[in-house]
Amino acid sequence: MNITIIITVCVLLLLAYFFTITSSKTKIPSVILLLLLGWVVRQATDVLHIVIPDLNPLLPFFGTLGLVLIVLEGSLELNLNKRKLPFVGKTFITAVVPLIITAFAIGHFFYYFLDADYKQGLLNAIPLCIISSAIAISSVGNLNLFSKEFAIYESSLSDILGVLFFNFLALNSVINLDTVGHFGLQILIMIVISFIATAFLAFLLSRIDHHVKFAPIILLIILIFAISEVYHLPALIFIMLFGLFMGNFDELQRFKFIQKLKPNVLEREVGKFKELVIEAAFLIRSLFFLLFGFLMKTEEILNPYTIEIAIGILIVIYLVRAIQLKIFKVKLMPLLFIAPRGLITILLFLSIPEASKIPIVNKALIIQIIVLSALIMMIGLIFNKQEVKDKKELLEDDTDVIEPPVTK
């Protein structure tokens, strides 16, 4: 039986890898294929009368682990320098404004039509308003430099800001100036912890001579994240700052204190560390979506009572997105369609306190929004005629819009 499980998991993960490397050609988001594959495996176990233990408790575990690795992967990809600060600022706005507007719009709908209180409606709406960097980043490999980095920045920031917004509401029974001040203090404490922890981890990474060095670093990152979560601190700030520091280490070498970290050694090790994080994120992300697909029920996917609400929510999401892209004079194709929902949506949905849950915001609605948003992205990428441009063309086309990022 154990050998059968090992063979099954290996085959499924190899198929997940195949889906990932072919998604840029087929334009089919790998998440759709992973969910479908998990669902097919579930049907096969039912037909063959194979008894499977309850796997639901594994979903939050893989989700949390995936969240850490995906945000770390995304922040390691973000390249920062003075020239790109205006670009980063504008992607920050394009991440936060639609998040807030759509959350309040959908939350108000839940409040007005479903007899929920306003905070309850907002808490249930936030998971539906966060762009999944896990899906977006893996789907934009063939786009031009501007569109690719815009999607990376926007989706990564949407993940982080969305989780912070959700935690702020979930952990405070009353929202007033005191709770806002307390939350601001928590962010400040987390920033201080992040700088200390990042300096310590960077020192370890540059000094450890043992052939096993990256596993302890990743375990320490997860440990710091978990302990911060226990004390209700915004732990994703640490993950983001650590990734930004490591991913932009070459920009910091002019500072004297950086020389103590053996910059030549550390830069080489960061490259290896980044590769390991990408590999680990792929494995955990694939296992999460396979597991979620396995736990899906056919009646949830085809639930007629939630499909109309799912379509209505998506209309609001893409309408707000189109307006804000127009305001910032960003070309709608293909960025309008790159707003999938995924792992963070599922994880936050599972984190909604039982007393705050709205019956209509159920697993069926979440599945339908994830699948439909991924299909919309697929259609947008298929019909996108924009070709990858070289750096010179990109600068000529976009200098009057938003200053495009420059890769290292």
PEQUI-V905810 format. One record per residue. N is the residue number from 1. SS is DSSP state (H for helix, E for strand, - for the rest). OMEGA is omega as a letter, one per 40 degrees, with the letter a starting at -180 (NA if undefined). D_LAST is the distance of its C-alpha to the last C-alpha in whole Angstrom. Layout:
n=N ss=SS omega=OMEGA d_last=D_LAST
n=N ss=SS omega=OMEGA d_last=D_LAST
This chain:
n=1 ss=- omega=i d_last=49
n=2 ss=H omega=i d_last=46
n=3 ss=H omega=i d_last=45
n=4 ss=H omega=i d_last=45
n=5 ss=H omega=i d_last=43
n=6 ss=H omega=i d_last=40
n=7 ss=H omega=a d_last=40
n=8 ss=H omega=a d_last=40
n=9 ss=H omega=i d_last=37
n=10 ss=H omega=i d_last=35
n=11 ss=H omega=a d_last=36
n=12 ss=H omega=a d_last=35
n=13 ss=H omega=i d_last=32
n=14 ss=H omega=i d_last=31
n=15 ss=H omega=i d_last=32
n=16 ss=H omega=i d_last=30
n=17 ss=H omega=i d_last=27
n=18 ss=H omega=i d_last=29
n=19 ss=H omega=a d_last=28
n=20 ss=H omega=a d_last=25
n=21 ss=H omega=i d_last=24
n=22 ss=H omega=a d_last=26
n=23 ss=H omega=i d_last=25
n=24 ss=H omega=i d_last=23
n=25 ss=H omega=a d_last=26
n=26 ss=H omega=a d_last=29
n=27 ss=- omega=i d_last=27
n=28 ss=- omega=i d_last=29
n=29 ss=- omega=a d_last=27
n=30 ss=H omega=a d_last=28
n=31 ss=H omega=i d_last=29
n=32 ss=H omega=a d_last=32
n=33 ss=H omega=i d_last=33
n=34 ss=H omega=i d_last=33
n=35 ss=H omega=i d_last=35
n=36 ss=H omega=i d_last=37
n=37 ss=H omega=i d_last=37
n=38 ss=H omega=i d_last=38
n=39 ss=H omega=i d_last=41
n=40 ss=H omega=i d_last=42
n=41 ss=H omega=i d_last=42
n=42 ss=H omega=i d_last=44
n=43 ss=H omega=i d_last=47
n=44 ss=H omega=i d_last=47
n=45 ss=H omega=i d_last=48
n=46 ss=H omega=a d_last=51
n=47 ss=H omega=a d_last=52
n=48 ss=- omega=i d_last=52
n=49 ss=- omega=i d_last=54
n=50 ss=- omega=a d_last=51
n=51 ss=- omega=i d_last=51
n=52 ss=- omega=i d_last=48
n=53 ss=- omega=i d_last=48
n=54 ss=- omega=a d_last=46
n=55 ss=- omega=a d_last=43
n=56 ss=H omega=i d_last=42
n=57 ss=H omega=a d_last=41
n=58 ss=H omega=a d_last=38
n=59 ss=H omega=i d_last=37
n=60 ss=H omega=i d_last=36
n=61 ss=H omega=i d_last=35
n=62 ss=H omega=i d_last=32
n=63 ss=H omega=i d_last=31
n=64 ss=H omega=i d_last=30
n=65 ss=H omega=i d_last=29
n=66 ss=H omega=i d_last=27
n=67 ss=H omega=i d_last=26
n=68 ss=H omega=a d_last=24
n=69 ss=H omega=a d_last=22
n=70 ss=H omega=i d_last=21
n=71 ss=H omega=i d_last=20
n=72 ss=H omega=i d_last=18
n=73 ss=H omega=a d_last=16
n=74 ss=H omega=a d_last=16
n=75 ss=H omega=i d_last=15
n=76 ss=H omega=i d_last=12
n=77 ss=H omega=a d_last=10
n=78 ss=- omega=a d_last=10
n=79 ss=- omega=a d_last=7
n=80 ss=- omega=i d_last=10
n=81 ss=- omega=a d_last=10
n=82 ss=H omega=a d_last=13
n=83 ss=H omega=a d_last=13
n=84 ss=H omega=a d_last=12
n=85 ss=H omega=i d_last=15
n=86 ss=H omega=i d_last=17
n=87 ss=H omega=i d_last=16
n=88 ss=H omega=i d_last=16
n=89 ss=H omega=a d_last=19
n=90 ss=H omega=i d_last=20
n=91 ss=H omega=i d_last=19
n=92 ss=H omega=i d_last=21
n=93 ss=H omega=a d_last=24
n=94 ss=H omega=i d_last=24
n=95 ss=H omega=a d_last=24
n=96 ss=H omega=a d_last=27
n=97 ss=H omega=i d_last=29
n=98 ss=H omega=i d_last=30
n=99 ss=H omega=a d_last=30
n=100 ss=H omega=a d_last=33
n=101 ss=H omega=a d_last=34
n=102 ss=H omega=i d_last=35
n=103 ss=H omega=i d_last=36
n=104 ss=H omega=i d_last=38
n=105 ss=H omega=i d_last=40
n=106 ss=H omega=i d_last=40
n=107 ss=H omega=i d_last=41
n=108 ss=H omega=i d_last=44
n=109 ss=H omega=i d_last=45
n=110 ss=H omega=i d_last=45
n=111 ss=H omega=a d_last=47
n=112 ss=H omega=a d_last=49
n=113 ss=H omega=a d_last=50
n=114 ss=- omega=i d_last=50
n=115 ss=- omega=i d_last=52
n=116 ss=- omega=i d_last=49
n=117 ss=- omega=a d_last=49
n=118 ss=H omega=i d_last=46
n=119 ss=H omega=i d_last=44
n=120 ss=H omega=i d_last=44
n=121 ss=H omega=a d_last=43
n=122 ss=H omega=a d_last=40
n=123 ss=H omega=i d_last=39
n=124 ss=H omega=a d_last=40
n=125 ss=H omega=a d_last=38
n=126 ss=H omega=a d_last=34
n=127 ss=H omega=a d_last=34
n=128 ss=H omega=a d_last=34
n=129 ss=H omega=a d_last=32
n=130 ss=- omega=i d_last=28
n=131 ss=- omega=a d_last=26
n=132 ss=- omega=i d_last=25
n=133 ss=H omega=i d_last=21
n=134 ss=H omega=a d_last=22
n=135 ss=H omega=a d_last=24
n=136 ss=H omega=a d_last=21
n=137 ss=H omega=a d_last=18
n=138 ss=H omega=a d_last=20
n=139 ss=H omega=a d_last=21
n=140 ss=- omega=a d_last=18
n=141 ss=- omega=a d_last=16
n=142 ss=- omega=a d_last=18
n=143 ss=- omega=i d_last=17
n=144 ss=- omega=a d_last=15
n=145 ss=H omega=a d_last=12
n=146 ss=H omega=a d_last=14
n=147 ss=H omega=a d_last=17
n=148 ss=H omega=a d_last=14
n=149 ss=H omega=i d_last=12
n=150 ss=H omega=a d_last=16
n=151 ss=H omega=i d_last=17
n=152 ss=H omega=i d_last=15
n=153 ss=H omega=a d_last=16
n=154 ss=H omega=a d_last=19
n=155 ss=H omega=i d_last=20
n=156 ss=H omega=i d_last=19
n=157 ss=H omega=i d_last=21
n=158 ss=H omega=i d_last=24
n=159 ss=H omega=a d_last=24
n=160 ss=H omega=a d_last=24
n=161 ss=H omega=i d_last=26
n=162 ss=H omega=i d_last=28
n=163 ss=H omega=i d_last=29
n=164 ss=H omega=i d_last=30
n=165 ss=H omega=a d_last=32
n=166 ss=H omega=a d_last=34
n=167 ss=H omega=i d_last=34
n=168 ss=H omega=i d_last=36
n=169 ss=H omega=a d_last=38
n=170 ss=H omega=a d_last=39
n=171 ss=- omega=a d_last=40
n=172 ss=- omega=a d_last=42
n=173 ss=- omega=i d_last=45
n=174 ss=- omega=i d_last=46
n=175 ss=- omega=i d_last=43
n=176 ss=- omega=a d_last=44
n=177 ss=H omega=i d_last=43
n=178 ss=H omega=a d_last=43
n=179 ss=H omega=i d_last=41
n=180 ss=H omega=i d_last=38
n=181 ss=H omega=i d_last=38
n=182 ss=H omega=i d_last=39
n=183 ss=H omega=i d_last=35
n=184 ss=H omega=i d_last=34
n=185 ss=H omega=i d_last=35
n=186 ss=H omega=i d_last=34
n=187 ss=H omega=i d_last=30
n=188 ss=H omega=i d_last=30
n=189 ss=H omega=a d_last=32
n=190 ss=H omega=i d_last=29
n=191 ss=H omega=i d_last=26
n=192 ss=H omega=i d_last=28
n=193 ss=H omega=a d_last=28
n=194 ss=H omega=a d_last=25
n=195 ss=H omega=i d_last=24
n=196 ss=H omega=a d_last=26
n=197 ss=H omega=i d_last=26
n=198 ss=H omega=i d_last=22
n=199 ss=H omega=i d_last=23
n=200 ss=H omega=a d_last=25
n=201 ss=H omega=i d_last=23
n=202 ss=H omega=i d_last=20
n=203 ss=H omega=i d_last=23
n=204 ss=H omega=a d_last=25
n=205 ss=H omega=a d_last=22
n=206 ss=H omega=a d_last=21
n=207 ss=H omega=a d_last=25
n=208 ss=- omega=a d_last=27
n=209 ss=- omega=a d_last=28
n=210 ss=- omega=a d_last=29
n=211 ss=- omega=i d_last=28
n=212 ss=- omega=a d_last=28
n=213 ss=- omega=a d_last=26
n=214 ss=H omega=i d_last=23
n=215 ss=H omega=i d_last=26
n=216 ss=H omega=i d_last=28
n=217 ss=H omega=i d_last=25
n=218 ss=H omega=i d_last=25
n=219 ss=H omega=i d_last=28
n=220 ss=H omega=i d_last=28
n=221 ss=H omega=a d_last=25
n=222 ss=H omega=i d_last=28
n=223 ss=H omega=i d_last=31
n=224 ss=H omega=i d_last=29
n=225 ss=H omega=a d_last=29
n=226 ss=H omega=i d_last=32
n=227 ss=H omega=i d_last=34
n=228 ss=H omega=i d_last=32
n=229 ss=H omega=i d_last=34
n=230 ss=H omega=i d_last=37
n=231 ss=- omega=i d_last=37
n=232 ss=- omega=i d_last=36
n=233 ss=- omega=i d_last=33
n=234 ss=- omega=a d_last=30
n=235 ss=- omega=a d_last=28
n=236 ss=H omega=i d_last=25
n=237 ss=H omega=i d_last=24
n=238 ss=H omega=a d_last=24
n=239 ss=H omega=a d_last=22
n=240 ss=H omega=a d_last=19
n=241 ss=H omega=i d_last=19
n=242 ss=H omega=i d_last=18
n=243 ss=H omega=i d_last=16
n=244 ss=H omega=i d_last=14
n=245 ss=H omega=a d_last=15
n=246 ss=H omega=a d_last=14
n=247 ss=H omega=a d_last=10
n=248 ss=- omega=a d_last=9
n=249 ss=H omega=a d_last=11
n=250 ss=H omega=i d_last=9
n=251 ss=H omega=a d_last=10
n=252 ss=- omega=a d_last=14
n=253 ss=- omega=i d_last=14
n=254 ss=- omega=i d_last=16
n=255 ss=- omega=a d_last=19
n=256 ss=H omega=a d_last=22
n=257 ss=H omega=i d_last=23
n=258 ss=H omega=a d_last=19
n=259 ss=H omega=i d_last=21
n=260 ss=H omega=a d_last=23
n=261 ss=H omega=a d_last=21
n=262 ss=- omega=a d_last=20
n=263 ss=H omega=a d_last=17
n=264 ss=H omega=i d_last=16
n=265 ss=H omega=a d_last=18
n=266 ss=H omega=a d_last=17
n=267 ss=H omega=i d_last=13
n=268 ss=H omega=a d_last=15
n=269 ss=H omega=i d_last=17
n=270 ss=H omega=i d_last=14
n=271 ss=H omega=i d_last=13
n=272 ss=H omega=a d_last=16
n=273 ss=H omega=i d_last=17
n=274 ss=H omega=i d_last=15
n=275 ss=H omega=i d_last=16
n=276 ss=H omega=i d_last=20
n=277 ss=H omega=i d_last=19
n=278 ss=H omega=i d_last=18
n=279 ss=H omega=a d_last=21
n=280 ss=H omega=i d_last=24
n=281 ss=H omega=i d_last=23
n=282 ss=H omega=a d_last=23
n=283 ss=H omega=a d_last=27
n=284 ss=H omega=i d_last=28
n=285 ss=H omega=a d_last=27
n=286 ss=H omega=i d_last=29
n=287 ss=H omega=a d_last=32
n=288 ss=H omega=a d_last=32
n=289 ss=H omega=i d_last=32
n=290 ss=H omega=i d_last=34
n=291 ss=H omega=i d_last=37
n=292 ss=H omega=i d_last=37
n=293 ss=H omega=i d_last=38
n=294 ss=H omega=a d_last=40
n=295 ss=H omega=i d_last=42
n=296 ss=- omega=i d_last=42
n=297 ss=- omega=a d_last=45
n=298 ss=H omega=a d_last=46
n=299 ss=H omega=i d_last=48
n=300 ss=H omega=a d_last=45
n=301 ss=H omega=a d_last=43
n=302 ss=- omega=a d_last=46
n=303 ss=- omega=a d_last=47
n=304 ss=H omega=a d_last=49
n=305 ss=H omega=a d_last=49
n=306 ss=H omega=a d_last=46
n=307 ss=H omega=i d_last=44
n=308 ss=H omega=i d_last=45
n=309 ss=H omega=i d_last=44
n=310 ss=H omega=i d_last=40
n=311 ss=H omega=i d_last=40
n=312 ss=H omega=i d_last=41
n=313 ss=H omega=i d_last=38
n=314 ss=H omega=i d_last=36
n=315 ss=H omega=i d_last=37
n=316 ss=H omega=a d_last=37
n=317 ss=H omega=a d_last=33
n=318 ss=H omega=i d_last=32
n=319 ss=H omega=i d_last=34
n=320 ss=H omega=a d_last=33
n=321 ss=H omega=i d_last=29
n=322 ss=H omega=a d_last=30
n=323 ss=H omega=a d_last=32
n=324 ss=H omega=i d_last=29
n=325 ss=H omega=i d_last=26
n=326 ss=H omega=i d_last=29
n=327 ss=H omega=a d_last=29
n=328 ss=- omega=i d_last=25
n=329 ss=- omega=i d_last=26
n=330 ss=- omega=a d_last=23
n=331 ss=- omega=a d_last=24
n=332 ss=- omega=a d_last=26
n=333 ss=- omega=e d_last=26
n=334 ss=- omega=a d_last=24
n=335 ss=H omega=i d_last=23
n=336 ss=H omega=a d_last=27
n=337 ss=H omega=a d_last=27
n=338 ss=- omega=i d_last=24
n=339 ss=- omega=a d_last=26
n=340 ss=- omega=i d_last=27
n=341 ss=- omega=a d_last=29
n=342 ss=- omega=a d_last=29
n=343 ss=H omega=a d_last=29
n=344 ss=H omega=i d_last=29
n=345 ss=H omega=a d_last=32
n=346 ss=H omega=a d_last=34
n=347 ss=H omega=i d_last=33
n=348 ss=H omega=i d_last=34
n=349 ss=H omega=i d_last=37
n=350 ss=H omega=a d_last=38
n=351 ss=H omega=i d_last=38
n=352 ss=- omega=i d_last=40
n=353 ss=- omega=a d_last=43
n=354 ss=H omega=a d_last=46
n=355 ss=H omega=a d_last=48
n=356 ss=H omega=a d_last=46
n=357 ss=- omega=i d_last=45
n=358 ss=- omega=a d_last=46
n=359 ss=- omega=a d_last=48
n=360 ss=- omega=i d_last=47
n=361 ss=- omega=a d_last=43
n=362 ss=- omega=a d_last=43
n=363 ss=H omega=a d_last=42
n=364 ss=H omega=a d_last=43
n=365 ss=H omega=i d_last=41
n=366 ss=H omega=a d_last=38
n=367 ss=H omega=a d_last=38
n=368 ss=H omega=i d_last=39
n=369 ss=H omega=i d_last=36
n=370 ss=H omega=a d_last=33
n=371 ss=H omega=a d_last=35
n=372 ss=H omega=i d_last=35
n=373 ss=H omega=i d_last=32
n=374 ss=H omega=i d_last=30
n=375 ss=H omega=i d_last=33
n=376 ss=H omega=i d_last=32
n=377 ss=H omega=i d_last=28
n=378 ss=H omega=i d_last=29
n=379 ss=H omega=i d_last=31
n=380 ss=H omega=i d_last=28
n=381 ss=H omega=i d_last=26
n=382 ss=H omega=a d_last=29
n=383 ss=- omega=i d_last=30
n=384 ss=- omega=a d_last=27
n=385 ss=- omega=a d_last=27
n=386 ss=- omega=a d_last=23
n=387 ss=- omega=i d_last=21
n=388 ss=- omega=a d_last=18
n=389 ss=- omega=i d_last=17
n=390 ss=- omega=a d_last=14
n=391 ss=H omega=a d_last=12
n=392 ss=H omega=a d_last=15
n=393 ss=H omega=a d_last=18
n=394 ss=H omega=i d_last=16
n=395 ss=H omega=a d_last=16
n=396 ss=H omega=a d_last=19
n=397 ss=H omega=a d_last=20
n=398 ss=H omega=a d_last=19
n=399 ss=- omega=a d_last=19
n=400 ss=- omega=a d_last=22
n=401 ss=- omega=i d_last=22
n=402 ss=- omega=a d_last=19
n=403 ss=- omega=a d_last=16
n=404 ss=- omega=a d_last=13
n=405 ss=- omega=i d_last=10
n=406 ss=- omega=i d_last=7
n=407 ss=- omega=a d_last=4
n=408 ss=- omega=NA d_last=0
